[in-house]
Amino acid sequence: MARVEGISGVETVLRAQRKYADLKHWESQIGLTIPEAFVRGIRHIGYRRNVDAIAELIDNSIQAYSQRVDLVFGYDEGVSLKKPTQIAVIDDGHGMASEMLKLAMMWGGTHREDDRTGLGRYGFGLPSSAVSIGRRFTIVSKVLGGPLFAATLDLDALVAGKYRNSAGDVALPSPLRARLPAFINEHLGRTFPQGWHSGTIVLIEKLDRLDWATTLGMRTNLVRHFGVTYHKLLNQTAIHVDGRRVPPIDPLFLTPECEFYSLDEDRAKPLDRIDIKVRNLAAADREGQVSLRYAWLPPTFGAIDKARDAVGLNANARFPILKDYHGLIFSRNGRIIDVQSRAPWTLFINNDRYIRVEVEFSASLDEMFGVTTSKQQVSVSSAVWDALRQAGLPKAIEQLRGKVRSAKLEGRSVNGLRASPTGLEESSKALGLRGHRRPERAVALLIRDTTSLILSPSERHPLFNGTASTLETARALRALVGHIINRAGLAGGRRRSDYEFLLEDWSDELALTLVNEAPQIPGRTDDMCPAD
């Protein structure tokens, strides 16, 4: 994204903000919504996940020419550090004029309306994203050489009528000189030892809609998601999450500077990039570029042990990217906004994880791609599908599929018989499983209390009474862990984090109990569940 360098460029932005604020102050206001009902409703629409909501705030920071954006977590005194009670997005951009702060809290309040040069143009992102996570948010900002101002919107106070004036109308509070919470002051002191000269902070509190149960799950998911979403922009603006810098992750795995490109010997194979011009039929004077990037991956690309499929414990660090970004990847002005598994002529199935297609388009074509206000979804018009078809997209997808099929056949002929696709066949046989049928059991593994209906392990089962061999117990344990990991992979958001947190807690407990009890196996140094 192009930057405006020097004070003259920043002053141009601030003048535009002040002009916009002055115009809105003098315009007559005709209410179109019931404010309390509108805000309650807006919390329930728009964002699939917290990561998509927080990305809106990062978009604003990038468009404010920030060199660095930090997502920082705060914790109430005496509260467990496993889950934050405050979230702050902090940047070092040009900041906002004080007259703009109140408007920035409003839906549609932006001086960049219909701006196609950057990431935002609607003015909905900041308030919509903030209230989708918590019930209170504060915008703090300062311009170069100016004081710190802040404005706050508290949904509980809004519902209680505390923002209504003597005429009964909702009037948002005017910005006031600000004092920052201690955790933000500490972060600014560490990060900007020469002083934080300008920028904006969005502080979200009363967090009641977090997708994750722990800080660890939150940090892990945000780093991975932002690494993919902004991989083309991270050379301009560095993003940090809870102190960890976000590395760029190309979901096509074609960029040598990006994470996981050289994780092992497997490499993504590109097809030629295609660039086409498309006219915006909704605005005849607008034309934009669409670029198609292609890659196919060896069938072993997501596996640790290349002789086995990438399932369960054998899935490497690339596999979550293969799974989450599976289909046509749509990127707008260098920022990924959607992934779709269906096109008019094809449907992407599991085996298609090893073909990668990115459709990059300029914001001048927003109407043709049906970009939503939250910038997390596209609804592609028939005219665009026709243009993509004429550019050879269907043929390219079939060509990619053919290359993956050929690589699979070649791998099988070289390696002979491959392991089962599930990676759990050996464990299932050890437990007496065949196909999808449950084995007949002389002794139940679990028993249910008839009164409380609570499940508990059966002390009569060989796994729990000590009669099963060490090998049988190990196979059963591996099968169980594999099933839990597979179930976590199918789950999303909070449920996935719960599974991962369960395994991490269990792994920590095992480390404490087994370190002094387990016999040392000569030549074996790996752990079953290695730490991050």
Secondary structure, DSSP 8 states (H G I E B T S, - for coil): -----HHHHHHHHHHHHHHHHHHHHHS-----S-HHHHHHHHTTSS-SSHHHHHHHHHHHHHHTT-SEEEEEEE--TTS-TTS-SEEEEEE-S----HHHHHHHTSTT--TTTT--SSS--SS-HHHHHHHTTEEEEEEEEE-TT---EEEEEEHHHHHTTTTB-TTS-B-----EE----HHHHHHHHHH-TT---SEEEEEEEEE---S-SSHHHHHHHHHHHHHHHTTTTTTTSEEEETTEE-----TT---TTSTTTTSSS---EEEEEEEEEEE-TTSTT-EEEEEEEEEE--TTTTBSSTTS-S-GGGB-TTHHHHHHS-SEEEEETTEEEEEESEETTEE--GGGGGEEEEEEE-GGGHHHHT--TTSS-----HHHHHHHHHTTHHHHHHHHHHHHHHHHHHHHHHH-S---TTS-HHHHHHTT-BTTB----SS-SEEE-TTT--EEE-TTSHHHHS-S-HHHHHHHHHHHHHHHHHHHHHS-HHHHHHHHHHHHHHHHHHHHHHTTTS---TT----SS---
